[in-house]
């Protein structure tokens, strides 16, 4: 079964190019142009990995990740930020919120694939209060 990847990106060219690249790599891909749309899609179908921009119009990527981490059904989804924000403080904030990886745009396709592979092969961590352990 193909792994499902959600791309949250407000730039249409980046969103379409990333989706095409990942589709050609054998993934099933869904896209959202903002955080609100992404949360709706996630409510319908839980992705295996999320790739998200930080600076977006309706809500930023940090807020999207925070909302997902607060929900027991979505808190275990591996989350990769892809952003032009390249300062260490931005990366630190992303990691402190629970992001698995942080890619600075423009990034290399091999970097992206490596991050996705690491997310898909990482063993899920059980935390106090978790009711189930997902398996990839």
VOROTOR-839574 format. One line per 3 residues: their letters; for each residue x, y, z of N, C-alpha, C, O. Coordinates in steps of 0.1 Angstrom, whole numbers, plus 5000, padded with zeros to 4 digits. Example, Ala and Ser with C-alpha at 12.3 -4.5 7.8 and 13.67 -1.06 7.14 Angstrom:
% VOROTOR-839574
as = 5132/4943/5078/5123/4955/5078/5132/4967/5078/5142/4967/5085; 5128/4978/5071/5137/4989/5071/5129/5000/5079/5134/5011/5080
END
This chain:
% VOROTOR-839574
xxx = 5008/4988/5000/5000/5000/5000/5009/5013/5000/5018/5013/5008; 5006/5022/4992/5013/5034/4991/5012/5043/5003/5001/5043/5009; 5023/5049/5007/5022/5058/5019/5017/5071/5014/5019/5076/5003
xxx = 5008/5077/5023/5002/5090/5020/5009/5101/5026/5012/5102/5038; 5013/5111/5018/5020/5123/5022/5011/5135/5019/5005/5137/5008; 5010/5144/5029/5003/5156/5028/5013/5168/5027/5022/5169/5035
xxx = 5011/5176/5016/5020/5187/5014/5011/5200/5018/5000/5202/5011; 5016/5208/5027/5009/5220/5030/5018/5232/5026/5028/5234/5032; 5014/5238/5015/5023/5249/5009/5014/5259/5002/5005/5255/4994
xxx = 5016/5272/5005/5008/5282/4999/5013/5286/4985/5006/5293/4977; 5025/5283/4982/5031/5286/4969/5027/5275/4959/5031/5264/4960; 5019/5279/4949/5013/5269/4940/5024/5261/4932/5023/5249/4931
xxx = 5035/5268/4927/5045/5261/4920/5052/5251/4929/5055/5240/4924; 5056/5255/4941/5063/5246/4950/5054/5234/4953/5058/5223/4953; 5041/5237/4956/5032/5226/4960/5030/5216/4948/5031/5204/4951
xxx = 5028/5221/4936/5026/5212/4925/5039/5204/4921/5038/5192/4918; 5050/5211/4922/5063/5204/4919/5066/5194/4929/5071/5183/4925; 5064/5197/4942/5067/5187/4952/5057/5175/4951/5061/5164/4952
xxx = 5044/5178/4948/5035/5167/4947/5038/5158/4935/5038/5146/4936; 5042/5164/4924/5046/5156/4912/5059/5147/4915/5059/5135/4912; 5069/5153/4922/5081/5146/4925/5078/5134/4934/5083/5123/4932
xxx = 5069/5136/4944/5066/5125/4954/5057/5115/4947/5059/5103/4950; 5049/5119/4938/5040/5109/4931/5049/5100/4922/5047/5088/4922; 5059/5106/4915/5068/5099/4907/5076/5089/4915/5081/5079/4911
xxx = 5079/5093/4928/5087/5084/4937/5078/5073/4943/5083/5065/4951; 5065/5073/4940/5057/5061/4944/5048/5064/4956/5042/5055/4961; 5047/5077/4960/5038/5080/4971/5025/5085/4966/5023/5089/4955
xxx = 5015/5083/4975/5002/5089/4972/5003/5103/4979/5007/5104/4990; 4998/5113/4972/5000/5127/4977/4987/5134/4977/4979/5134/4967; 4985/5141/4988/4974/5151/4988/4980/5164/4992/4990/5165/4998
xxx = 4973/5175/4988/4979/5188/4990/4969/5198/4996/4956/5196/4994; 4974/5208/5003/4966/5218/5009/4973/5231/5007/4986/5232/5008; 4966/5242/5004/4972/5255/5002/4973/5263/5014/4979/5274/5014
xxx = 4967/5258/5025/4968/5266/5038/4965/5256/5050/4962/5245/5048; 4968/5261/5062/4966/5253/5074/4952/5248/5076/4950/5237/5080; 4942/5257/5074/4928/5253/5076/4924/5242/5067/4918/5232/5072
xxx = 4928/5243/5055/4924/5232/5045/4931/5219/5049/4926/5208/5048; 4944/5220/5054/4951/5208/5058/4945/5201/5069/4943/5189/5069; 4940/5209/5079/4934/5203/5091/4921/5195/5087/4918/5185/5092
xxx = 4914/5201/5077/4902/5194/5072/4905/5181/5065/4899/5171/5068; 4916/5181/5057/4920/5169/5050/4925/5158/5060/4922/5147/5058; 4932/5163/5070/4937/5153/5080/4925/5147/5088/4926/5135/5092
xxx = 4915/5155/5090/4903/5149/5096/4896/5138/5088/4889/5130/5094; 4897/5139/5075/4891/5129/5066/4900/5117/5064/4895/5106/5063; 4913/5119/5064/4923/5108/5061/4936/5112/5067/4942/5122/5064
xxx = 4941/5103/5076/4954/5105/5083/4966/5102/5074/4968/5091/5070; 4974/5112/5071/4986/5110/5063/4997/5103/5071/4997/5103/5083; 5006/5096/5064/5018/5090/5070/5029/5100/5073/5036/5098/5083
xxx = 5030/5110/5066/5039/5121/5068/5033/5134/5063/5026/5134/5053; 5037/5145/5070/5032/5158/5066/5045/5167/5063/5054/5167/5071; 5044/5174/5051/5055/5183/5048/5048/5197/5048/5038/5199/5040
xxx = 5053/5206/5056/5045/5219/5058/5055/5231/5057/5065/5231/5063; 5050/5241/5050/5056/5254/5050/5053/5261/5063/5044/5256/5071; 5061/5271/5067/5058/5278/5080/5050/5290/5077/5040/5292/5084
xxx = 5055/5299/5068/5048/5312/5066/5036/5310/5056/5039/5308/5044; 5024/5310/5061/5012/5309/5053/5002/5319/5058/5003/5325/5069; 4992/5322/5049/4982/5332/5052/4973/5330/5064/4973/5339/5073
xxx = 4966/5319/5065/4955/5318/5075/4961/5314/5088/4956/5319/5099; 4970/5305/5089/4977/5301/5101/4991/5296/5097/4992/5290/5087; 5000/5298/5105/5014/5294/5102/5016/5279/5105/5008/5273/5111
xxx = 5027/5274/5099/5030/5260/5101/5031/5256/5116/5028/5245/5120; 5037/5265/5124/5038/5262/5138/5025/5260/5145/5023/5251/5153; 5015/5268/5141/5001/5266/5146/4995/5252/5142/4988/5246/5149
xxx = 4997/5249/5129/4992/5236/5124/4998/5225/5132/4991/5216/5137; 5012/5225/5134/5018/5214/5142/5013/5214/5156/5011/5203/5161; 5012/5226/5162/5007/5226/5176/4993/5220/5177/4990/5212/5187
xxx = 4984/5223/5168/4971/5217/5168/4971/5202/5167/4964/5195/5173; 4980/5197/5158/4981/5183/5155/4986/5176/5168/4982/5165/5171; 4996/5182/5174/5002/5176/5186/4993/5175/5198/4994/5167/5207
xxx = 4982/5184/5198/4973/5184/5209/4962/5174/5208/4954/5171/5217; 4961/5167/5196/4951/5157/5193/4957/5143/5193/4967/5141/5186; 4952/5135/5202/4958/5121/5203/4957/5113/5190/4966/5105/5188
xxx = 4948/5116/5181/4947/5109/5168/4957/5114/5158/4960/5107/5149; 4963/5126/5160/4972/5131/5150/4986/5134/5156/4995/5138/5148; 4988/5133/5168/5000/5137/5175/5012/5129/5170/5024/5133/5172
xxx = 5010/5117/5165/5021/5108/5161/5025/5109/5146/5034/5102/5142; 5018/5118/5139/5022/5119/5125/5035/5126/5123/5036/5138/5128; 5045/5120/5116/5058/5127/5114/5056/5140/5106/5049/5140/5096
xxx = 5062/5150/5111/5060/5164/5105/5073/5170/5101/5083/5171/5109; 5074/5173/5088/5086/5179/5082/5083/5194/5078/5074/5196/5071; 5091/5203/5084/5089/5217/5079/5098/5219/5067/5109/5214/5067
xxx = 5093/5226/5057/5101/5231/5046/5098/5246/5045/5087/5251/5043; 5109/5254/5048/5107/5268/5049/5119/5276/5044/5131/5270/5044; 5117/5288/5040/5128/5297/5036/5134/5303/5049/5145/5309/5048
xxx = 5128/5301/5060/5133/5306/5073/5145/5298/5077/5144/5286/5079; 5157/5304/5077/5169/5296/5078/5176/5298/5091/5187/5293/5094; 5171/5307/5100/5178/5310/5112/5176/5298/5123/5166/5292/5123
xxx = 5186/5297/5131/5185/5286/5141/5173/5287/5150/5168/5277/5154; 5169/5300/5153/5158/5302/5162/5145/5296/5156/5136/5290/5163; 5144/5296/5143/5132/5291/5136/5132/5275/5137/5122/5269/5139
xxx = 5144/5270/5135/5146/5255/5135/5144/5250/5150/5137/5240/5152; 5149/5258/5159/5147/5254/5173/5132/5254/5177/5128/5245/5184; 5125/5264/5173/5111/5265/5176/5104/5253/5170/5095/5246/5176
xxx = 5107/5249/5157/5101/5238/5151/5103/5225/5158/5094/5217/5161; 5116/5223/5162/5119/5211/5170/5113/5210/5184/5109/5200/5188; 5112/5222/5190/5106/5223/5203/5091/5219/5203/5085/5215/5213
xxx = 5085/5222/5191/5070/5218/5189/5068/5204/5185/5057/5199/5186; 5079/5197/5182/5078/5183/5178/5080/5179/5164/5077/5168/5160; 5086/5188/5156/5088/5185/5142/5099/5174/5141/5109/5174/5149
xxx = 5098/5166/5131/5108/5155/5130/5120/5160/5122/5131/5156/5125; 5118/5169/5112/5128/5174/5104/5125/5188/5100/5114/5193/5100; 5136/5195/5095/5134/5209/5091/5143/5211/5078/5155/5210/5079
xxx = 5137/5214/5067/5144/5216/5055/5143/5231/5051/5132/5237/5051; 5155/5236/5048/5155/5250/5043/5154/5251/5028/5162/5244/5021; 5144/5259/5023/5142/5260/5009/5153/5269/5003/5158/5279/5010
xxx = 5158/5267/4991/5155/5255/4983/5163/5243/4988/5175/5244/4992; 5156/5232/4989/5163/5220/4994/5165/5210/4982/5158/5211/4972; 5174/5201/4984/5177/5191/4975/5167/5179/4975/5162/5176/4986
xxx = 5164/5173/4964/5154/5162/4964/5159/5151/4973/5151/5144/4979; 5172/5148/4973/5177/5138/4981/5175/5140/4996/5173/5131/5004; 5176/5153/5000/5174/5157/5014/5159/5154/5018/5156/5148/5028
xxx = 5150/5157/5009/5136/5155/5011/5133/5140/5013/5127/5136/5022; 5138/5132/5003/5136/5118/5003/5142/5111/5016/5136/5102/5022; 5153/5116/5020/5160/5111/5032/5151/5114/5044/5150/5105/5053
xxx = 5146/5126/5045/5137/5129/5057/5125/5121/5057/5121/5116/5067; 5119/5119/5045/5106/5111/5044/5110/5096/5048/5102/5090/5056; 5121/5091/5043/5125/5077/5046/5127/5076/5061/5122/5066/5067
xxx = 5133/5085/5068/5136/5085/5082/5123/5085/5090/5121/5078/5100; 5113/5093/5085/5100/5094/5092/5093/5081/5091/5086/5077/5100; 5093/5075/5079/5086/5062/5077/5092/5050/5084/5085/5040/5086
xxx = 5105/5051/5086/5111/5039/5092/5114/5041/5107/5118/5031/5114; 5111/5053/5112/5113/5055/5127/5103/5047/5135/5091/5046/5131; 5107/5042/5146/5097/5035/5154/5089/5045/5162/5095/5055/5168
xxx = 5076/5043/5163/5068/5052/5170/5071/5052/5185/5075/5042/5191; 5071/5064/5191/5074/5065/5205/5061/5064/5213/5051/5071/5210; 5060/5056/5223/5048/5056/5232/5051/5066/5243/5062/5066/5249
xxx = 5041/5074/5246/5041/5083/5257/5031/5080/5267/5021/5073/5264; 5032/5085/5279/5022/5082/5289/5009/5087/5284/5007/5098/5280; 4999/5078/5285/4985/5082/5281/4982/5078/5266/4970/5078/5262
xxx = 4992/5073/5259/4989/5068/5245/4981/5056/5246/4984/5047/5254; 4970/5055/5238/4961/5043/5238/4965/5033/5229/4962/5021/5230; 4973/5036/5219/4977/5027/5209/4990/5030/5203/4995/5042/5205
xxx = 4996/5021/5196/5009/5023/5190/5007/5021/5175/5003/5010/5171; 5009/5031/5167/5007/5030/5153/5018/5022/5147/5030/5022/5152; 5016/5016/5136/5027/5009/5129/5027/5013/5114/5016/5015/5108
x = 5039/5015/5109/5040/5019/5095/5042/5008/5086/5043/5010/5074
END
